[in-house]
Amino acid sequence: MKKLGNLSATQSIAAAFTALIVVGTILLMLPISSSTGISTNFFDALLTSTSAITVTGLAAVDTGSYWSTFGHTVIAIGVQIGGIGIIAFASLVAFLLDGKITLKSRKTVMAESSAPKNISLKAYIKTVVKMLLFFQGILFVVLAVRFLTEYGYSLDKALSHGAFHSLMTVNHAGFALYADSMMSFAQDPWIIISMFISTTIASLGIPVLIEIRDRLRLYIYSAFGRESNFTLPKQWSLNSRIVLWASLVLVIGGAMALTISEWSNPATLGALDPGQKVMAGFFNSSMTRTVGFNSIDIAAMDPGSWILMNMLMFIGGASGSTAGGIKIGTAVILVYIVLTEIRGDAAVNVGNRRLPRSMQRQALTIVTLYSSVIIGALLVLRFTTKFSTDQLLFEIISSIGTVGLSTGITASLPDHAKFLLSLVMLFGRLGPIVVATSLALRKTQRHFEYPRESPLIG
């Protein structure tokens, strides 16, 4: 027990996630969790539990028909716990192990969570929970009312389906109570647009949402001639500027590319009218931001569209959100690193700010680790399964990006492939930097430097 108390914050996070996955697996294996009353296969339960805790949504069985009410509850609780995020886990584990949150742990947690520097850890955790519940509540009302009035659901079914899918949407998990995900609602703008808006807002991340909230408060105060007890810089923070502009590009660019790619495909967008095609393009493009719902048949899409979706899933959402992927900030930094080298500048500058070299190395490390895991998993599955490279690559990127989309092969994968995807999901959720920090014993400081020499590259 003493040894457990010496765990770092990141090691505590890894241990907490693993423990929760194990508990979820055991619960889902119980006969009470399945609708048939039969115990679930270990690997199917493990994949589902990992998918829930990592807020992925990848499922080996049909979520709506296979699991019982108890099973649905276990999945929903797992997603909610995972959605609260690494911050709350780190704080809780540190408190349980140490009896208090040390200054070192607090700094580590705040740095890993991309939390604003001017807010306490306790206040930040409260803000995370409040914002998640707030957006879930709004979407819950919209969905429940729509299910009740338009589709003739009973009151209890409308409430349960509204609560389940609002929780999954805001937490970026793709579990659905329908075998075809959201395909039955592809032509319903109330459901599709409300879920699209919720997804987009949630993908911005808590730090950006906090700044938007504070600036809106100041604007309202000034509009009504009231004085506020806090001030903000005139210029938006660099993180918010990066996330907002990049999100706009990804949302519009991704939707346009996907819509054009599938416009004439009779199995996807071809049967819809122009307005519905655009709506479906925006919805399914935004779902690649680690949410995992779909309103068109992914398996019937052109392989070129899979490549586009792979790119969007690889990037994911913003830091400090429930989204996965390498994160928007990482992708933008990489673009600026390349542009800096092309221009021959001495430093990487973004939005009249100079990026520290440590952040540049961190971005390169994240992409390298993500790519290495993807390639390694692809090689293993390509030689041990019967599926095509396109299908397997899509499945792996969806797993590491904690997205949950699939070309329809998840249920047919052998047990070892399901186990591998569970590991990939866990890695994708914790993040390469957190994993590397957890495994590192301690930082060492060199008191000397080796002679400089430049090998040939390019």
C-alpha positions, 0 to 999 in steps of 0.5 A, a space after each residue: 500500500 505504501 508503494 501505491 501511495 508513491 505513484 505519480 499523478 499520471 501513474 494514478 490515472 493509468 491505474 484508475 482507468 485500468 481498474 475501472 475497465 476491469 470492473 466494467 468488464 466483470 459487470 458486463 460479463 454477468 448474466 444480468 447484463 445481457 438481454 438473454 440472461 447469458 454470460 457475455 464472452 470475456 473479450 466482448 465485455 472487455 472491448 465494450 468496457 474499454 470503449 465505455 471508459 475511454 468514451 470511444 463507442 466501438 462495440 462488438 455487439 449491438 448495444 440496443 438489443 444485446 445488453 439489458 437495462 443493467 448493461 446499458 446502465 453500466 455502459 452509461 456510467 462508464 462513459 460518464 466517468 470517462 467523460 469527466 476526464 483525466 483531471 477528476 481521476 487524477 485528483 481523486 486518486 491522489 486524494 485517496 492515495 496520499 490523503 491530500 493533493 500535493 503541489 507537485 501532483 496539482 501542477 502535473 494534473 493541470 499541465 496534462 489537462 490543459 487547464 487554465 493557469 488562473 483557476 484552482 484545480 478544485 474549481 476547474 473540476 467543478 467547472 468540468 462537471 457543470 459544463 458536461 451536465 449543462 450541455 447534456 441537459 439541453 440536448 436531453 430535453 431536445 431529444 426527449 421531446 422529439 422522441 415523444 412528440 414525433 416518433 410516438 415513444 412512451 414517456 419512459 422510453 423517450 426520457 431514457 433514450 434522450 438521456 442515453 444519447 445526450 450523454 453519449 453525444 456530449 461525452 464523445 462516445 458513439 454507443 447508440 440504442 439503435 442497430 443502425 446508429 442514427 441512420 433512422 433519423 438522417 432526415 430529421 434536422 431536430 435530432 441531427 442538427 442538435 447533436 451536431 451542435 452539441 458535438 462541435 461545442 463539446 469538442 472545443 474543450 473546457 479551457 476554450 469554453 471557459 474563456 468564451 463564457 467569461 468573455 460573454 459575461 463581460 460583454 453582457 455586463 458592459 452592454 447593460 452598464 454593469 461593472 464586473 469583478 474580473 477582467 480579461 486581456 483584449 486578445 484571446 488566448 493563443 489556445 482559444 484562437 488555435 482551437 476556434 479557427 482550426 475547428 472552423 476549418 475542420 468542420 467546414 472543410 471536412 463536411 464539404 469534402 465528405 459531401 462531395 465525395 459521397 454526393 452520388 453514392 446511392 448507398 449513402 448520400 445519393 438517395 437524399 435531397 440536396 439539403 439533406 445531403 449537406 446536413 448529413 455531410 456536416 453531421 457525419 464529418 463532425 462525428 469523426 471528431 471522436 463521437 462515433 455516431 453515423 447517419 449513413 452506412 459507413 461500410 458502403 462509403 467510397 474508400 476515398 471517404 474512409 481516408 478523409 475520415 481517417 485524417 479527421 479521426 487522427 486529429 480529433 478535438 481540442 485538448 481539455 475536451 472528451 475528444 481523442 486524437 492527437 488534438 487540434 493544437 498538436 496538428 496546428 503546431 506541426 503545420 507551423 513547424 513545417 512552415 517555419 522550416 520551409 521559410 527558414 525562420 529561426 523560431 516557430 511563431 503562431 499568432 504573434 507568439 513564439 512556441 517553446 521548443 519543449 512544446 514542439 518536441 511534445 507535438 512531434 512525440 505525440 504524432 510519432 507514438 500515435 503513428 507507431 501504434 497504428 502501424 504496429 497494430 495494422 501489421 498484426 491485424 493484417 497478418 492475423 485477420 481476413 479483412 482488408 487493409 482499408 477496413 483494418 486501418 479505419 478500425 485502428 484509427 477509430 480506436 486510437 482516436 477514441 471515435 467508435 466508427 466502424 466499417 462493420 467488422 468489429 463484431 467479426 474480429 477474432 478475440 485477439 484483435 478485440 483485445 488489441 483494439 482494447 489496448 489501442 483505445 486505452 493508449 489513445 485515451 490516456 495519450 502518449 505523453 501521459 503514458 510516457 510520464 507514467 512509465 518514467 521513473 524520474 527525470 534525469 539531468 545531464 551535467 554535460 553535453 556531447 559534441 555536436 554533429 549533423 547527419 545527412 537527412 532528406 
